[in-house]
Amino acid sequence: MQSPESVVPLGGWSIKGVFTEAALIAFCQENISRFKAPKKVIFGPLPTTSTGKIQKFLLRQQLEAPLTA
């Protein structure tokens, strides 16, 4: 069974100090269906290509790595 996770990029407009994991999850649970709300929020950089597109396959590998290690 899959559980939704959210990856929040930290860029020049860093929101880490403004939002916490609990605050983002609570906001999502209030505004979208509870089963769609993330169970976990990860703050960090997103792997991108040279044109700025998110490399989803690398992101999936990074998220799956702690489970297999």
Backbone as XML, in Angstrom:
<?xml version="1.0"?>
<chain id="A" units="angstrom">
  <residue number="1" name="MET">
    <atom name="N" x="0.835" y="-1.182" z="0.000"/>
    <atom name="CA" x="0.000" y="0.000" z="0.000"/>
    <atom name="C" x="0.879" y="1.245" z="0.000"/>
  </residue>
  <residue number="2" name="GLN">
    <atom name="N" x="0.532" y="2.201" z="-0.809"/>
    <atom name="CA" x="1.293" y="3.438" z="-0.885"/>
    <atom name="C" x="0.687" y="4.477" z="0.043"/>
  </residue>
  <residue number="3" name="SER">
    <atom name="N" x="1.558" y="5.299" z="0.608"/>
    <atom name="CA" x="1.062" y="6.422" z="1.393"/>
    <atom name="C" x="1.630" y="7.697" z="0.786"/>
  </residue>
  <residue number="4" name="PRO">
    <atom name="N" x="0.800" y="8.723" z="0.657"/>
    <atom name="CA" x="1.271" y="9.944" z="0.015"/>
    <atom name="C" x="2.338" y="10.662" z="0.837"/>
  </residue>
  <residue number="5" name="GLU">
    <atom name="N" x="3.354" y="11.149" z="0.147"/>
    <atom name="CA" x="4.403" y="11.946" z="0.764"/>
    <atom name="C" x="4.533" y="13.223" z="-0.044"/>
  </residue>
  <residue number="6" name="SER">
    <atom name="N" x="5.018" y="14.258" z="0.586"/>
    <atom name="CA" x="5.206" y="15.529" z="-0.086"/>
    <atom name="C" x="6.651" y="15.961" z="0.058"/>
  </residue>
  <residue number="7" name="VAL">
    <atom name="N" x="7.249" y="16.410" z="-1.033"/>
    <atom name="CA" x="8.606" y="16.940" z="-1.000"/>
    <atom name="C" x="8.507" y="18.434" z="-1.273"/>
  </residue>
  <residue number="8" name="VAL">
    <atom name="N" x="8.977" y="19.236" z="-0.321"/>
    <atom name="CA" x="8.904" y="20.693" z="-0.439"/>
    <atom name="C" x="10.308" y="21.210" z="-0.712"/>
  </residue>
  <residue number="9" name="PRO">
    <atom name="N" x="10.510" y="21.840" z="-1.868"/>
    <atom name="CA" x="11.851" y="22.338" z="-2.196"/>
    <atom name="C" x="12.232" y="23.542" z="-1.340"/>
  </residue>
  <residue number="10" name="LEU">
    <atom name="N" x="13.482" y="23.605" z="-0.983"/>
    <atom name="CA" x="14.014" y="24.763" z="-0.273"/>
    <atom name="C" x="14.822" y="25.562" z="-1.275"/>
  </residue>
  <residue number="11" name="GLY">
    <atom name="N" x="14.330" y="26.719" z="-1.613"/>
    <atom name="CA" x="15.013" y="27.555" z="-2.594"/>
    <atom name="C" x="15.331" y="28.903" z="-1.998"/>
  </residue>
  <residue number="12" name="GLY">
    <atom name="N" x="15.386" y="29.911" z="-2.837"/>
    <atom name="CA" x="15.640" y="31.259" z="-2.390"/>
    <atom name="C" x="14.526" y="31.788" z="-1.513"/>
  </residue>
  <residue number="13" name="TRP">
    <atom name="N" x="13.343" y="31.197" z="-1.634"/>
    <atom name="CA" x="12.183" y="31.610" z="-0.850"/>
    <atom name="C" x="11.899" y="30.596" z="0.259"/>
  </residue>
  <residue number="14" name="SER">
    <atom name="N" x="12.911" y="30.137" z="0.919"/>
    <atom name="CA" x="12.825" y="29.075" z="1.921"/>
    <atom name="C" x="11.634" y="29.248" z="2.863"/>
  </residue>
  <residue number="15" name="ILE">
    <atom name="N" x="10.798" y="28.214" z="2.928"/>
    <atom name="CA" x="9.633" y="28.269" z="3.802"/>
    <atom name="C" x="9.798" y="27.396" z="5.040"/>
  </residue>
  <residue number="16" name="LYS">
    <atom name="N" x="10.957" y="26.800" z="5.205"/>
    <atom name="CA" x="11.173" y="25.904" z="6.339"/>
    <atom name="C" x="10.883" y="26.610" z="7.659"/>
  </residue>
  <residue number="17" name="GLY">
    <atom name="N" x="11.257" y="27.873" z="7.791"/>
    <atom name="CA" x="11.018" y="28.590" z="9.031"/>
    <atom name="C" x="9.571" y="29.004" z="9.208"/>
  </residue>
  <residue number="18" name="VAL">
    <atom name="N" x="8.812" y="29.063" z="8.101"/>
    <atom name="CA" x="7.430" y="29.527" z="8.159"/>
    <atom name="C" x="6.478" y="28.361" z="8.391"/>
  </residue>
  <residue number="19" name="PHE">
    <atom name="N" x="6.650" y="27.283" z="7.659"/>
    <atom name="CA" x="5.774" y="26.132" z="7.760"/>
    <atom name="C" x="6.506" y="24.956" z="8.381"/>
  </residue>
  <residue number="20" name="THR">
    <atom name="N" x="5.798" y="24.213" z="9.186"/>
    <atom name="CA" x="6.345" y="22.975" z="9.748"/>
    <atom name="C" x="5.651" y="21.804" z="9.050"/>
  </residue>
  <residue number="21" name="GLU">
    <atom name="N" x="6.186" y="20.629" z="9.257"/>
    <atom name="CA" x="5.577" y="19.436" z="8.671"/>
    <atom name="C" x="4.135" y="19.289" z="9.149"/>
  </residue>
  <residue number="22" name="ALA">
    <atom name="N" x="3.916" y="19.466" z="10.449"/>
    <atom name="CA" x="2.572" y="19.319" z="11.013"/>
    <atom name="C" x="1.601" y="20.361" z="10.445"/>
  </residue>
  <residue number="23" name="ALA">
    <atom name="N" x="2.080" y="21.597" z="10.256"/>
    <atom name="CA" x="1.216" y="22.653" z="9.724"/>
    <atom name="C" x="0.810" y="22.365" z="8.283"/>
  </residue>
  <residue number="24" name="LEU">
    <atom name="N" x="1.741" y="21.884" z="7.462"/>
    <atom name="CA" x="1.417" y="21.564" z="6.065"/>
    <atom name="C" x="0.453" y="20.390" z="5.974"/>
  </residue>
  <residue number="25" name="ILE">
    <atom name="N" x="0.646" y="19.367" z="6.794"/>
    <atom name="CA" x="-0.259" y="18.212" z="6.790"/>
    <atom name="C" x="-1.654" y="18.639" z="7.236"/>
  </residue>
  <residue number="26" name="ALA">
    <atom name="N" x="-1.734" y="19.449" z="8.290"/>
    <atom name="CA" x="-3.033" y="19.927" z="8.771"/>
    <atom name="C" x="-3.740" y="20.760" z="7.706"/>
  </residue>
  <residue number="27" name="PHE">
    <atom name="N" x="-3.002" y="21.636" z="7.013"/>
    <atom name="CA" x="-3.586" y="22.445" z="5.943"/>
    <atom name="C" x="-4.150" y="21.555" z="4.841"/>
  </residue>
  <residue number="28" name="CYS">
    <atom name="N" x="-3.399" y="20.545" z="4.443"/>
    <atom name="CA" x="-3.857" y="19.640" z="3.385"/>
    <atom name="C" x="-5.092" y="18.865" z="3.822"/>
  </residue>
  <residue number="29" name="GLN">
    <atom name="N" x="-5.113" y="18.403" z="5.062"/>
    <atom name="CA" x="-6.259" y="17.635" z="5.550"/>
    <atom name="C" x="-7.525" y="18.488" z="5.600"/>
  </residue>
  <residue number="30" name="GLU">
    <atom name="N" x="-7.377" y="19.791" z="5.826"/>
    <atom name="CA" x="-8.537" y="20.683" z="5.865"/>
    <atom name="C" x="-9.034" y="21.051" z="4.471"/>
  </residue>
  <residue number="31" name="ASN">
    <atom name="N" x="-8.140" y="21.052" z="3.475"/>
    <atom name="CA" x="-8.501" y="21.572" z="2.164"/>
    <atom name="C" x="-8.639" y="20.545" z="1.054"/>
  </residue>
  <residue number="32" name="ILE">
    <atom name="N" x="-8.160" y="19.330" z="1.258"/>
    <atom name="CA" x="-8.336" y="18.266" z="0.263"/>
    <atom name="C" x="-8.792" y="17.012" z="0.987"/>
  </residue>
  <residue number="33" name="SER">
    <atom name="N" x="-9.182" y="16.020" z="0.261"/>
    <atom name="CA" x="-9.623" y="14.762" z="0.874"/>
    <atom name="C" x="-8.534" y="14.214" z="1.776"/>
  </residue>
  <residue number="34" name="ARG">
    <atom name="N" x="-8.941" y="13.643" z="2.914"/>
    <atom name="CA" x="-7.960" y="13.171" z="3.889"/>
    <atom name="C" x="-7.055" y="12.082" z="3.325"/>
  </residue>
  <residue number="35" name="PHE">
    <atom name="N" x="-7.596" y="11.226" z="2.441"/>
    <atom name="CA" x="-6.759" y="10.159" z="1.893"/>
    <atom name="C" x="-5.721" y="10.701" z="0.910"/>
  </residue>
  <residue number="36" name="LYS">
    <atom name="N" x="-5.914" y="11.914" z="0.399"/>
    <atom name="CA" x="-4.951" y="12.527" z="-0.505"/>
    <atom name="C" x="-3.893" y="13.335" z="0.238"/>
  </residue>
  <residue number="37" name="ALA">
    <atom name="N" x="-4.157" y="13.681" z="1.489"/>
    <atom name="CA" x="-3.221" y="14.495" z="2.269"/>
    <atom name="C" x="-1.957" y="13.695" z="2.550"/>
  </residue>
  <residue number="38" name="PRO">
    <atom name="N" x="-0.795" y="14.342" z="2.496"/>
    <atom name="CA" x="0.458" y="13.616" z="2.734"/>
    <atom name="C" x="0.571" y="13.151" z="4.184"/>
  </residue>
  <residue number="39" name="LYS">
    <atom name="N" x="1.174" y="11.992" z="4.366"/>
    <atom name="CA" x="1.434" y="11.466" z="5.704"/>
    <atom name="C" x="2.781" y="11.953" z="6.216"/>
  </residue>
  <residue number="40" name="LYS">
    <atom name="N" x="3.618" y="12.382" z="5.280"/>
    <atom name="CA" x="4.983" y="12.788" z="5.605"/>
    <atom name="C" x="5.389" y="13.926" z="4.676"/>
  </residue>
  <residue number="41" name="VAL">
    <atom name="N" x="6.102" y="14.917" z="5.216"/>
    <atom name="CA" x="6.599" y="16.031" z="4.419"/>
    <atom name="C" x="8.116" y="16.060" z="4.548"/>
  </residue>
  <residue number="42" name="ILE">
    <atom name="N" x="8.787" y="16.134" z="3.413"/>
    <atom name="CA" x="10.250" y="16.154" z="3.390"/>
    <atom name="C" x="10.679" y="17.503" z="2.824"/>
  </residue>
  <residue number="43" name="PHE">
    <atom name="N" x="11.520" y="18.223" z="3.555"/>
    <atom name="CA" x="12.059" y="19.494" z="3.089"/>
    <atom name="C" x="13.441" y="19.239" z="2.505"/>
  </residue>
  <residue number="44" name="GLY">
    <atom name="N" x="13.650" y="19.641" z="1.270"/>
    <atom name="CA" x="14.959" y="19.438" z="0.668"/>
    <atom name="C" x="14.962" y="19.775" z="-0.803"/>
  </residue>
  <residue number="45" name="PRO">
    <atom name="N" x="16.115" y="19.656" z="-1.423"/>
    <atom name="CA" x="16.224" y="19.992" z="-2.845"/>
    <atom name="C" x="15.588" y="18.914" z="-3.725"/>
  </residue>
  <residue number="46" name="LEU">
    <atom name="N" x="15.110" y="19.325" z="-4.875"/>
    <atom name="CA" x="14.557" y="18.393" z="-5.851"/>
    <atom name="C" x="15.588" y="18.164" z="-6.943"/>
  </residue>
  <residue number="47" name="PRO">
    <atom name="N" x="15.774" y="16.903" z="-7.375"/>
    <atom name="CA" x="16.697" y="16.645" z="-8.483"/>
    <atom name="C" x="16.095" y="17.168" z="-9.784"/>
  </residue>
  <residue number="48" name="THR">
    <atom name="N" x="16.854" y="17.994" z="-10.491"/>
    <atom name="CA" x="16.351" y="18.577" z="-11.731"/>
    <atom name="C" x="17.328" y="18.358" z="-12.880"/>
  </residue>
  <residue number="49" name="THR">
    <atom name="N" x="16.793" y="18.503" z="-14.077"/>
    <atom name="CA" x="17.630" y="18.433" z="-15.277"/>
    <atom name="C" x="18.241" y="19.809" z="-15.517"/>
  </residue>
  <residue number="50" name="SER">
    <atom name="N" x="19.037" y="19.910" z="-16.545"/>
    <atom name="CA" x="19.661" y="21.197" z="-16.865"/>
    <atom name="C" x="18.631" y="22.236" z="-17.311"/>
  </residue>
  <residue number="51" name="THR">
    <atom name="N" x="17.459" y="21.786" z="-17.759"/>
    <atom name="CA" x="16.410" y="22.715" z="-18.166"/>
    <atom name="C" x="15.442" y="23.037" z="-17.036"/>
  </residue>
  <residue number="52" name="GLY">
    <atom name="N" x="15.670" y="22.458" z="-15.861"/>
    <atom name="CA" x="14.852" y="22.774" z="-14.699"/>
    <atom name="C" x="13.682" y="21.842" z="-14.446"/>
  </residue>
  <residue number="53" name="LYS">
    <atom name="N" x="13.541" y="20.791" z="-15.245"/>
    <atom name="CA" x="12.450" y="19.837" z="-15.023"/>
    <atom name="C" x="12.828" y="18.891" z="-13.884"/>
  </residue>
  <residue number="54" name="ILE">
    <atom name="N" x="11.839" y="18.493" z="-13.092"/>
    <atom name="CA" x="12.087" y="17.585" z="-11.974"/>
    <atom name="C" x="12.309" y="16.179" z="-12.511"/>
  </residue>
  <residue number="55" name="GLN">
    <atom name="N" x="13.376" y="15.544" z="-12.046"/>
    <atom name="CA" x="13.679" y="14.165" z="-12.446"/>
    <atom name="C" x="12.934" y="13.235" z="-11.492"/>
  </residue>
  <residue number="56" name="LYS">
    <atom name="N" x="11.729" y="12.849" z="-11.897"/>
    <atom name="CA" x="10.854" y="12.065" z="-11.028"/>
    <atom name="C" x="11.443" y="10.708" z="-10.677"/>
  </residue>
  <residue number="57" name="PHE">
    <atom name="N" x="12.127" y="10.074" z="-11.615"/>
    <atom name="CA" x="12.691" y="8.756" z="-11.331"/>
    <atom name="C" x="13.760" y="8.839" z="-10.245"/>
  </residue>
  <residue number="58" name="LEU">
    <atom name="N" x="14.571" y="9.905" z="-10.241"/>
    <atom name="CA" x="15.567" y="10.079" z="-9.174"/>
    <atom name="C" x="14.898" y="10.395" z="-7.842"/>
  </residue>
  <residue number="59" name="LEU">
    <atom name="N" x="13.835" y="11.163" z="-7.886"/>
    <atom name="CA" x="13.094" y="11.488" z="-6.669"/>
    <atom name="C" x="12.497" y="10.229" z="-6.062"/>
  </residue>
  <residue number="60" name="ARG">
    <atom name="N" x="11.921" y="9.365" z="-6.900"/>
    <atom name="CA" x="11.376" y="8.094" z="-6.400"/>
    <atom name="C" x="12.469" y="7.227" z="-5.786"/>
  </residue>
  <residue number="61" name="GLN">
    <atom name="N" x="13.639" y="7.182" z="-6.433"/>
    <atom name="CA" x="14.755" y="6.394" z="-5.892"/>
    <atom name="C" x="15.188" y="6.928" z="-4.536"/>
  </residue>
  <residue number="62" name="GLN">
    <atom name="N" x="15.242" y="8.251" z="-4.374"/>
    <atom name="CA" x="15.638" y="8.844" z="-3.099"/>
    <atom name="C" x="14.624" y="8.527" z="-2.009"/>
  </residue>
  <residue number="63" name="LEU">
    <atom name="N" x="13.337" y="8.528" z="-2.358"/>
    <atom name="CA" x="12.311" y="8.255" z="-1.358"/>
    <atom name="C" x="12.236" y="6.782" z="-0.999"/>
  </residue>
  <residue number="64" name="GLU">
    <atom name="N" x="12.570" y="5.903" z="-1.939"/>
    <atom name="CA" x="12.527" y="4.465" z="-1.683"/>
    <atom name="C" x="13.790" y="3.960" z="-0.983"/>
  </residue>
  <residue number="65" name="ALA">
    <atom name="N" x="14.901" y="4.687" z="-1.086"/>
    <atom name="CA" x="16.173" y="4.251" z="-0.518"/>
    <atom name="C" x="16.109" y="3.933" z="0.978"/>
  </residue>
  <residue number="66" name="PRO">
    <atom name="N" x="15.494" y="4.767" z="1.826"/>
    <atom name="CA" x="15.442" y="4.428" z="3.251"/>
    <atom name="C" x="14.672" y="3.146" z="3.538"/>
  </residue>
  <residue number="67" name="LEU">
    <atom name="N" x="13.692" y="2.801" z="2.665"/>
    <atom name="CA" x="12.922" y="1.597" z="2.876"/>
    <atom name="C" x="13.729" y="0.336" z="2.593"/>
  </residue>
  <residue number="68" name="THR">
    <atom name="N" x="14.603" y="0.382" z="1.593"/>
    <atom name="CA" x="15.357" y="-0.798" z="1.216"/>
    <atom name="C" x="16.670" y="-0.915" z="1.966"/>
  </residue>
  <residue number="69" name="ALA">
    <atom name="N" x="17.175" y="0.171" z="2.527"/>
    <atom name="CA" x="18.470" y="0.151" z="3.223"/>
    <atom name="C" x="18.332" y="-0.356" z="4.638"/>
  </residue>
</chain>
